[in-house]
Amino acid sequence: MKIKPDSWTIVIVGSWNLATFTPEWLVENIFYDVDIQVEVALGYGMPFRFKSTSQGFTIIPEQHRITLMVLKDDDISLLAMERAAYKLLDLLAYTPVTAIGFNFGFEDILLSKLPFKYGFEDTTFFNGLGYLLTAQTINRRFIVDNSILNLSVTVKQDIVGIDFNFHYDLNSAGDYKTKVMRSIVEAKRIVTEILKNGYALNINNVNDDQEDEGP
């Protein structure tokens, strides 16, 4: 099992003024690190990325969302990223914000290692038509305390990917103070328990090349 690249994120949905997000403003207000890297993604219209190795996360501003992406999966980096997200909401409190989410993705999970069978009853019908099944995805939504957990399991041949999204609806930028009652580290703990107790996977082996993913 491996962490899906660029998938451990905090996403803040809103209408953002991109002119605010200059390297100087981010250094002074968010990163407190003069040695930040500005990355230009390939492709027309792709957003800039502002990365601080010392702080352990990247900020990707877009008009309708701000994505903060952790560089390492340790709790210190996750908490630094979370503090930066809330600092953005505090400093830019006038911004119309509608939601915030914590995201965790995993990939390269062997289907044979999972205790569940994934399939749809109509597969036989499509096989009869000569259609080749290349992937199937099961999306589920749960209420977990005061958040929505969106859980997606995608199977491609014998390889599985699992994505977790803890979603909070917000009415304003400052609404996170009363709506988000769980830290991103606590959300990670829930993910760990689900993977271990539900899917018989050990998050301690994440990014390990060994095939034995069991506890």
C-alpha positions as CSV (number, residue, x, y, z in Angstrom):
1,M,0.0,0.0,0.0
2,K,1.2,3.5,-0.9
3,I,0.1,7.0,-0.3
4,K,-1.4,8.4,-3.5
5,P,0.8,11.2,-4.6
6,D,-0.5,14.7,-3.8
7,S,-3.6,13.3,-2.1
8,W,-3.1,14.2,1.6
9,T,-4.6,17.7,1.4
10,I,-6.9,20.3,2.9
11,V,-9.2,21.9,0.4
12,I,-11.1,25.1,1.1
13,V,-13.9,25.9,-1.4
14,G,-14.7,29.6,-2.0
15,S,-14.3,32.6,-4.2
16,W,-10.7,33.6,-3.8
17,N,-8.9,36.7,-4.9
18,L,-5.8,35.2,-6.5
19,A,-4.0,38.6,-6.5
20,T,-3.6,38.2,-2.8
21,F,-1.4,35.1,-3.1
22,T,2.0,36.6,-3.9
23,P,5.2,35.0,-2.7
24,E,5.8,38.1,-0.5
25,W,2.3,37.8,1.2
26,L,2.7,34.1,1.8
27,V,6.1,34.5,3.3
28,E,5.0,37.2,5.6
29,N,1.7,35.7,6.7
30,I,1.7,31.9,6.2
31,F,5.0,30.3,5.7
32,Y,7.3,32.5,7.7
33,D,10.0,31.1,5.5
34,V,11.9,33.2,3.0
35,D,13.1,30.1,1.2
36,I,9.9,29.1,-0.6
37,Q,9.7,27.6,-4.0
38,V,7.3,28.8,-6.7
39,E,6.5,26.0,-9.1
40,V,4.8,26.5,-12.4
41,A,2.7,23.5,-13.4
42,L,2.8,22.4,-17.1
43,G,-0.4,23.1,-19.1
44,Y,-2.4,26.2,-19.9
45,G,-4.2,27.8,-17.0
46,M,-2.6,25.5,-14.4
47,P,-2.1,27.2,-11.0
48,F,1.1,28.2,-9.4
49,R,2.3,26.1,-6.4
50,F,4.1,27.7,-3.4
51,K,6.1,25.1,-1.5
52,S,7.9,25.4,1.8
53,T,10.1,22.4,2.6
54,S,10.8,23.7,6.1
55,Q,7.0,24.0,6.9
56,G,6.3,20.8,5.1
57,F,3.4,21.7,2.8
58,T,2.5,23.4,-0.5
59,I,-0.3,25.9,-1.2
60,I,-2.1,25.8,-4.5
61,P,-4.4,28.9,-5.0
62,E,-7.2,28.7,-7.6
63,Q,-10.2,30.9,-8.1
64,H,-12.7,28.5,-6.6
65,R,-10.5,26.6,-4.2
66,I,-7.3,26.7,-2.2
67,T,-5.5,23.4,-1.8
68,L,-2.9,22.8,0.9
69,M,-0.9,19.7,0.2
70,V,1.4,18.0,2.8
71,L,4.9,17.0,1.7
72,K,5.3,14.3,4.4
73,D,2.7,12.1,6.2
74,D,3.9,12.9,9.8
75,D,1.6,14.6,12.3
76,I,3.9,17.6,12.6
77,S,3.5,18.4,8.9
78,L,-0.2,17.8,9.0
79,L,-0.8,20.1,11.9
80,A,1.4,22.8,10.3
81,M,-0.7,22.6,7.2
82,E,-3.9,22.7,9.2
83,R,-2.7,25.8,11.1
84,A,-1.9,27.5,7.8
85,A,-5.4,26.7,6.4
86,Y,-7.1,28.3,9.5
87,K,-4.7,31.3,9.2
88,L,-5.8,31.8,5.6
89,L,-9.5,31.7,6.8
90,D,-8.7,34.2,9.6
91,L,-6.8,36.7,7.4
92,L,-9.1,36.5,4.5
93,A,-12.3,36.4,6.5
94,Y,-14.2,38.4,3.9
95,T,-13.8,35.7,1.3
96,P,-17.1,33.8,0.6
97,V,-16.3,30.2,1.7
98,T,-18.6,27.2,1.4
99,A,-16.7,24.2,2.6
100,I,-13.5,22.7,3.9
101,G,-12.3,19.1,3.6
102,F,-9.5,16.8,4.8
103,N,-8.4,14.3,2.3
104,F,-6.3,11.1,2.4
105,G,-5.6,8.8,-0.6
106,F,-4.0,5.4,-0.9
107,E,-3.1,3.2,-3.9
108,D,-1.4,0.0,-5.0
109,I,-3.4,-2.2,-2.6
110,L,-3.7,-5.8,-3.7
111,L,-7.3,-6.9,-4.1
112,S,-6.3,-10.3,-2.8
113,K,-5.3,-8.8,0.5
114,L,-8.7,-7.3,1.3
115,P,-11.3,-9.3,3.3
116,F,-14.1,-8.1,1.1
117,K,-15.2,-9.0,-2.4
118,Y,-16.0,-6.1,-4.8
119,G,-18.4,-6.6,-7.7
120,F,-21.7,-5.7,-9.2
121,E,-24.5,-8.0,-10.1
122,D,-24.8,-6.6,-13.6
123,T,-21.2,-7.6,-14.5
124,T,-22.3,-10.9,-16.0
125,F,-24.8,-9.0,-18.3
126,F,-22.0,-6.7,-19.6
127,N,-19.6,-9.6,-20.0
128,G,-22.3,-11.2,-22.2
129,L,-22.3,-8.1,-24.4
130,G,-18.5,-8.5,-24.8
131,Y,-17.8,-5.4,-22.8
132,L,-14.4,-5.3,-21.0
133,L,-14.6,-4.1,-17.5
134,T,-11.5,-2.0,-16.7
135,A,-12.4,-0.3,-13.4
136,Q,-15.3,-0.1,-10.9
137,T,-15.8,2.5,-8.2
138,I,-18.0,2.3,-5.1
139,N,-18.8,5.7,-3.5
140,R,-20.3,5.9,-0.1
141,R,-21.2,8.8,2.2
142,F,-21.4,8.5,6.0
143,I,-22.2,10.9,8.8
144,V,-19.3,10.9,11.3
145,D,-20.1,13.1,14.2
146,N,-20.5,16.6,12.7
147,S,-18.8,15.8,9.4
148,I,-19.5,13.9,6.2
149,L,-17.1,11.1,5.3
150,N,-17.0,10.4,1.6
151,L,-15.3,7.0,1.0
152,S,-14.4,5.9,-2.5
153,V,-13.0,2.5,-3.3
154,T,-11.8,2.0,-6.9
155,V,-10.8,-1.4,-8.3
156,K,-8.8,-1.7,-11.5
157,Q,-8.2,-5.3,-12.3
158,D,-6.5,-6.6,-9.1
159,I,-5.3,-3.2,-7.7
160,V,-7.4,-1.1,-5.3
161,G,-7.3,2.6,-4.4
162,I,-9.1,4.0,-1.4
163,D,-9.9,7.7,-0.9
164,F,-11.2,9.4,2.2
165,N,-12.8,12.9,2.3
166,F,-13.9,14.5,5.6
167,H,-16.3,17.3,4.4
168,Y,-17.6,20.2,6.4
169,D,-20.1,22.7,5.0
170,L,-19.4,26.3,6.0
171,N,-21.4,29.5,5.8
172,S,-18.5,31.8,6.1
173,A,-14.7,31.8,6.5
174,G,-14.9,32.0,10.2
175,D,-17.5,29.2,10.4
176,Y,-14.7,26.6,10.8
177,K,-14.3,27.6,14.4
178,T,-17.6,26.0,15.3
179,K,-18.1,23.5,12.5
180,V,-14.7,21.7,12.4
181,M,-14.4,20.0,15.7
182,R,-11.8,17.4,14.7
183,S,-8.2,18.0,13.8
184,I,-6.6,16.6,10.7
185,V,-4.5,14.3,12.9
186,E,-7.7,13.0,14.5
187,A,-9.2,12.4,11.0
188,K,-6.0,10.5,10.1
189,R,-6.5,8.4,13.2
190,I,-10.0,7.5,12.0
191,V,-8.6,6.6,8.6
192,T,-6.0,4.4,10.3
193,E,-8.6,2.5,12.3
194,I,-10.8,1.9,9.2
195,L,-7.9,0.6,7.2
196,K,-6.7,-1.6,10.0
197,N,-10.0,-2.9,11.4
198,G,-12.1,-2.8,8.3
199,Y,-9.7,-3.6,5.4
200,A,-7.0,-5.5,7.3
201,L,-4.3,-3.0,6.2
202,N,-1.6,-1.5,8.3
203,I,-0.9,2.2,7.7
204,N,2.5,1.7,9.4
205,N,3.5,-0.1,6.2
206,V,2.4,2.7,3.9
207,N,4.8,3.3,1.1
208,D,6.5,0.0,1.9
209,D,7.4,-2.1,-1.1
210,Q,6.8,-5.3,0.8
211,E,3.7,-7.3,-0.3
212,D,2.6,-8.2,3.2
213,E,0.2,-5.4,4.1
214,G,-1.5,-7.1,7.0
215,P,-1.3,-6.0,10.6
